Amino acid sequence: MIHKIHGLLWHRSPDELCPSEPIRREFLRESVRKNDFSLWIICAIVFVAEGFNIIRVVFLSSSGLGTRNNRIYFSMYCALILIALLWLALRPALRRGTVRLRWTAQCVMTGLLFLWHMGLNTYDLYRDPAAQTTVLTTALLGLALLIQSPPAYTTAMFAAGYLLFSIVMAPLLDAGARLNLTITFVVALAVSLTHAYHTFVTLKQQKQIVETNAKLQELVRLDPLTGLLNKTTVECRAEQLLCGLGPVGGMDGLTLFLVDLDEFKEINDRYGHPCGDHVLVETAEAMRRVFPDAAGLGRIGGDEFAVLYDQPLTPEQAMALSERLMAGLGNIRWQGSPLEVHCSVGVCVCTRPRCSYRQLYAETDRVLYQAKEGGRGRCCVLKLQHAESAMA
C-alpha cells in the first residue's frame, strides 16, 4: 500500500520522477529552512506540554514520584525536554553549517521525536492494554505536516517506523487498533509525499519563471535579427564606461567604432530584403570574429553597427581591426554567389573625462561620414582628448 501511494503521488512524469540536480539542491535548502522553524515550534510545544505533565506528575498526583510508574513518566518527560533543549542549544551553530549538515541534524532530531513518542505509547500499552495509540498517531500526523524531507527519505523513515511498530506495538493491539494505526501510517506518508511533491512543483515553476524572465530581459537588450545589443543597450553600456573615465573611475579611456554598410540599399533593391537580412546577420557574425574582446557589440540602426572597447586603442590597432572586418565582409555570399559588401568605419578613441555618450557618438559619426566621403570602404580614427583631437 505504501508503494502504491508513493507511486501515485510522486511518479507523475519523468521530470517529476527525476528532478534536476539544481531543483534537488533548492528543495533541500527549502526543507532545511521550513524544518528549522517547525522544529522551533515543536520545541516550544514540548516545553509547554511536558512542563505541564511534569507538574501534573510531581505536584498534582497523590503519590508524586513515590511510584515506579510516575518516575518512568517523569523521566520520559524530562528526556523530551532535554532533547528540545539540546536542539535549541545546537541550533545557532548548525545555522552556520552547510545545508547538508543542517538537514542531517534535523533528520536526527525528527527520528528522536518519533522514537520518543513510540516509546511513550508502547509503555502506555504495556501498562494498560486498553490504552489508545493517540500519542503515536498525533506524532505521525504532526511530523508529516510540519517536517519536509525528500520523498526517498520520507518513504524510508515511515517504512522503518511501520516495521518497528509491527515488531514492538502490534502484539499489544487488537486487529482493529492495528488496522487504524496502519491507516494512520499510510495517511501520514501520503501527506508528507504530497507536501514534498507540491514543493518540488513550486520550485520548478519558480525556476521556469526566473529563466523566462531572464530570457525576456535578454530579448529586451538584444537586436532580434542579429542577436547583438540594441541601440538603447549600447548607449547605456557606453554611458557606464564613460562614467569610469578619469582618476576617480580608474579607466584610461574607451574606443567607439561605428560601422556603416556601403550601398546597402542597392543590395536590398537588387536581391530583396531576405538577402539584406542575410547580410546584416553575416555582418554581425563577422564582427563577433573580429572583435571578440569588445565590451559591447550592437546594431544601432538599419545597417549601422557599434563596437565598444573599455580601453583606448591606438590608431594602428583600430585601423587593423577595421581592415580585418572589411576583409571578412568580402566573404559574404548569397545563394552560392559572392556579394559586394563593403563598409565604412569611424573610430573615436576617447580619453576626455566627463564626456557624454551623445558627444562621443556625434564625434564618431562625424568621422564615419568623413570616411564615406573619402571614397567608402575606408576607416578614419579620431582621438578625443582633453582639448585636443587628432585624425589618423
C-alpha positions in Angstrom: 0.0 0.0 0.0 2.9 2.4 0.8 4.5 1.6 -2.5 1.2 2.4 -4.4 0.7 5.7 -2.6 4.4 6.7 -3.3 3.8 5.9 -7.0 0.5 7.7 -7.1 1.8 10.9 -5.6 5.3 11.0 -7.0 5.7 9.1 -10.2 3.7 11.6 -12.3 6.1 12.3 -15.1 9.8 11.7 -16.0 10.6 15.3 -15.0 8.9 14.9 -11.6 10.3 11.4 -11.1 13.9 12.6 -11.7 14.0 16.4 -10.8 17.2 18.1 -11.9 20.1 18.5 -9.5 19.5 22.2 -9.0 15.9 21.6 -8.1 17.0 18.9 -5.6 19.5 21.3 -4.0 16.9 24.0 -3.8 14.4 21.6 -2.4 16.9 20.6 0.3 17.6 24.3 1.2 13.8 25.0 1.3 13.3 21.9 3.5 16.0 23.0 5.9 14.5 26.5 6.1 11.0 25.2 6.8 12.1 22.5 9.2 14.2 24.9 11.2 11.1 26.9 12.0 8.9 23.8 12.5 11.3 22.3 15.0 11.5 25.6 16.9 7.7 25.5 17.2 7.8 21.8 18.2 10.3 22.6 20.9 8.1 25.3 22.3 5.1 22.9 22.3 7.4 20.4 24.1 8.3 22.9 26.9 4.6 23.7 27.5 3.1 20.2 27.2 5.9 18.3 29.1 6.3 21.1 31.6 2.6 20.7 32.5 3.0 16.9 32.6 5.9 17.2 35.0 3.8 19.5 37.2 0.9 17.1 37.0 3.1 14.1 38.0 5.1 15.8 40.7 2.5 18.1 42.3 -1.0 17.1 41.2 -0.6 13.3 41.6 -1.4 11.9 45.1 1.7 9.6 45.0 4.1 12.2 43.4 7.4 10.5 42.5 6.8 7.7 45.1 5.6 5.2 42.5 7.7 3.5 39.8 5.1 4.4 37.2 5.3 8.1 37.9 9.1 8.1 38.0 9.1 6.5 34.5 6.7 9.1 33.1 8.7 11.9 34.9 11.9 10.6 33.3 10.4 10.4 29.9 9.0 13.9 30.1 12.4 15.2 31.3 14.1 13.3 28.5 12.0 15.0 25.8 12.6 18.4 27.4 16.4 17.7 27.3 16.2 16.7 23.7 14.4 20.0 22.9 17.0 22.0 24.9 19.8 20.3 23.2 18.4 21.1 19.8 17.9 24.8 20.7 21.5 24.9 22.1 22.9 23.4 18.8 20.6 25.5 16.5 22.8 28.6 16.3 25.9 26.6 15.5 24.0 24.5 13.0 22.7 27.5 11.2 26.3 28.4 10.3 26.9 25.0 8.9 26.3 23.5 5.4 22.8 22.7 4.2 23.6 19.0 4.2 24.8 19.1 7.9 21.7 21.0 9.0 19.4 18.6 7.2 21.2 15.6 8.7 20.8 17.2 12.2 17.1 17.8 11.5 16.7 14.1 10.4 18.3 13.0 13.7 16.1 15.3 15.7 13.0 14.1 13.8 13.9 10.5 14.4 14.4 11.1 18.2 11.0 12.7 18.4 9.4 9.8 16.6 11.1 7.2 18.7 10.2 9.1 21.9 6.5 9.1 21.1 6.6 5.4 20.1 8.4 4.6 23.3 5.9 6.5 25.4 2.9 4.9 23.6 4.5 1.5 24.0 4.8 2.0 27.7 1.2 3.2 27.9 0.1 -0.1 26.2 2.2 -2.3 28.3 0.9 -0.6 31.4 -2.7 -0.6 30.2 -3.6 -2.8 27.2 -6.8 -0.8 26.8 -4.9 2.4 26.2 -5.2 4.1 22.8 -2.5 5.0 20.3 -3.3 8.7 20.4 0.3 9.7 21.3 1.9 7.9 18.3 -0.9 9.0 15.9 -0.5 12.6 16.9 3.2 12.4 16.4 2.9 10.7 13.0 0.5 13.3 11.6 2.4 16.2 13.2 5.7 15.2 11.7 4.0 14.6 8.3 2.5 18.1 8.4 5.5 20.0 9.9 8.6 18.3 8.6 9.5 18.3 4.9 12.0 15.8 3.5 12.9 14.3 0.1 10.5 11.6 -0.9 13.0 8.8 -0.7 14.0 9.7 2.8 10.4 10.1 3.9 9.4 6.7 2.5 12.3 5.0 4.2 11.6 6.7 7.5 7.9 5.8 7.5 8.6 2.3 6.3 11.2 1.8 9.1 8.7 3.3 11.6 6.0 0.9 10.5 8.3 -2.1 10.7 9.3 -1.0 14.2 5.7 -0.5 15.1 4.9 -4.0 13.8 7.6 -5.5 16.0 7.1 -3.5 19.2 3.5 -2.3 19.4 1.4 -4.6 17.1 1.3 -7.5 19.6 -0.2 -5.2 22.2 -3.1 -4.1 20.0 -6.2 -5.9 18.7 -6.9 -6.2 15.0 -9.0 -3.0 14.8 -6.3 -0.9 16.5 -3.6 -2.3 14.3 -5.6 -1.5 11.2 -6.3 2.0 12.4 -2.7 2.7 13.2 -1.6 1.2 9.8 -4.0 3.5 8.1 -2.5 6.4 10.1 1.0 5.5 8.8 -0.3 5.4 5.2 -2.1 8.7 5.6 0.9 10.4 7.2 3.2 9.1 4.4 0.7 10.3 1.8 0.5 13.8 3.4 4.3 14.0 3.6 4.8 12.9 0.0 2.1 15.3 -1.2 3.7 18.1 0.6 7.1 17.3 -1.0 5.6 16.9 -4.4 3.9 20.3 -4.3 7.1 21.9 -3.1 9.0 20.3 -6.0 6.4 21.6 -8.4 6.5 25.1 -6.9 10.3 25.2 -7.1 10.3 24.0 -10.7 7.7 26.7 -11.6 9.7 29.3 -9.8 12.8 28.2 -11.7 10.9 28.3 -15.0 9.7 31.8 -14.2 13.2 33.0 -13.4 14.5 31.5 -16.6 11.7 33.0 -18.7 12.2 36.5 -17.1 15.9 36.2 -17.9 15.2 35.3 -21.5 12.7 38.2 -21.7 15.3 40.6 -20.3 17.8 39.3 -22.7 15.4 39.9 -25.6 14.8 43.4 -24.5 18.6 44.0 -24.6 19.2 42.4 -27.9 18.5 43.2 -31.6 16.1 40.4 -32.7 17.7 39.9 -36.1 21.4 39.8 -35.4 21.5 38.9 -31.7 23.8 41.9 -31.0 23.0 44.6 -28.4 20.3 47.0 -29.4 20.7 50.8 -29.6 19.4 51.5 -26.1 21.7 48.9 -24.5 24.7 50.2 -26.4 24.0 53.7 -25.1 23.6 52.5 -21.5 26.8 50.5 -21.7 28.8 53.4 -23.2 27.5 55.8 -20.5 28.6 53.3 -17.8 32.1 53.2 -19.4 32.3 56.9 -19.8 31.4 57.4 -16.1 34.6 55.4 -15.3 36.9 57.7 -17.2 39.5 59.7 -15.2 41.3 59.2 -11.9 38.1 58.5 -9.9 36.7 55.8 -12.2 40.2 54.4 -12.8 39.7 54.0 -16.6 42.2 55.4 -19.1 39.7 55.7 -21.9 37.4 53.9 -24.3 37.1 53.3 -28.0 33.9 53.5 -30.1 33.7 52.1 -33.6 30.7 53.0 -35.8 30.4 50.7 -38.8 28.1 51.6 -41.7 27.5 49.2 -44.7 28.1 50.9 -48.1 25.4 50.7 -50.7 23.2 48.5 -48.5 20.1 49.9 -50.2 21.3 48.7 -53.5 21.7 45.1 -52.1 18.1 45.2 -50.9 16.8 46.6 -54.2 18.8 44.1 -56.3 18.5 40.9 -54.3 15.5 41.6 -52.0 15.1 42.1 -48.3 15.8 38.4 -47.4 19.2 38.9 -48.8 19.6 42.2 -46.9 18.7 40.4 -43.7 21.3 37.8 -44.5 23.9 40.4 -45.0 23.1 42.0 -41.6 23.3 38.6 -39.9 26.6 37.8 -41.6 28.0 41.2 -40.7 27.1 40.6 -37.0 29.0 37.2 -37.2 32.0 38.9 -38.8 32.0 41.5 -36.0 32.0 38.7 -33.4 35.0 37.1 -35.0 37.0 40.4 -35.4 36.1 42.0 -32.1 36.0 39.0 -29.6 37.3 41.2 -26.7 34.9 44.1 -27.2 33.0 45.4 -24.2 29.9 45.6 -26.4 28.7 44.8 -30.0 25.5 46.3 -31.1 23.2 47.1 -34.1 22.1 50.7 -33.6 20.3 51.4 -36.9 19.2 49.7 -40.1 22.7 49.0 -41.4 24.7 50.7 -38.7 26.7 48.9 -36.1 28.7 49.9 -33.0 31.7 48.4 -31.2 32.7 49.4 -27.7 36.1 48.8 -26.1 36.7 49.6 -22.5 40.3 50.8 -23.3 41.9 53.4 -25.6 43.1 51.6 -28.7 45.9 53.0 -30.7 45.1 54.3 -34.2 47.1 51.4 -35.6 45.1 48.9 -33.6 41.8 50.5 -34.7 42.8 50.5 -38.3 44.0 46.9 -38.2 40.7 45.7 -36.7 38.7 47.7 -39.2 40.6 46.2 -42.1 40.0 42.7 -40.8 36.3 43.5 -40.6 36.3 44.8 -44.2 38.1 41.7 -45.4 35.5 39.5 -43.5 32.6 41.2 -45.2 34.1 40.4 -48.6 33.5 36.7 -47.9 29.7 37.1 -47.6 27.8 35.0 -50.2 24.1 34.8 -51.1 22.7 31.6 -52.7 26.2 30.5 -53.6 27.3 33.7 -55.3 29.6 36.3 -53.7 28.2 39.7 -52.8 30.0 43.0 -53.0 29.6 44.0 -49.3 31.8 46.9 -48.1 31.7 49.1 -45.1 33.0 52.4 -43.8 34.3 52.7 -40.2 34.6 55.7 -37.9 36.6 55.3 -34.7 36.8 57.6 -31.8 39.4 57.0 -29.0 38.1 58.9 -26.0 40.2 59.8 -23.0 38.3 63.0 -22.1 36.7 62.9 -18.7 33.0 63.9 -18.3 32.4 63.2 -22.0 28.8 62.2 -22.6 27.7 59.4 -25.0 25.9 62.0 -27.1 29.2 63.9 -27.6 31.1 60.7 -28.3 28.6 59.4 -30.8 28.4 62.8 -32.6 32.2 62.9 -33.0 32.4 59.3 -34.1 29.5 59.8 -36.5 31.3 62.8 -38.0 34.4 60.8 -38.5 32.4 58.0 -40.1 31.0 60.3 -42.7 34.4 61.7 -43.4 35.4 58.1 -44.2 32.4 57.7 -46.5 33.2 61.0 -48.3 36.7 59.8 -48.9 35.6 57.0 -51.1 33.8 54.5 -48.9 35.4 51.2 -47.7 37.7 53.3 -45.6 38.4 53.9 -41.9 39.1 57.2 -40.1 40.2 57.5 -36.4 39.8 60.4 -34.1 41.5 60.9 -30.7 39.2 62.7 -28.4 41.3 64.1 -25.6 41.1 66.9 -23.1 41.1 69.8 -25.5 42.8 68.2 -28.5 41.9 65.9 -31.3 44.0 64.2 -33.9 42.9 62.5 -37.1 44.6 59.3 -38.5 
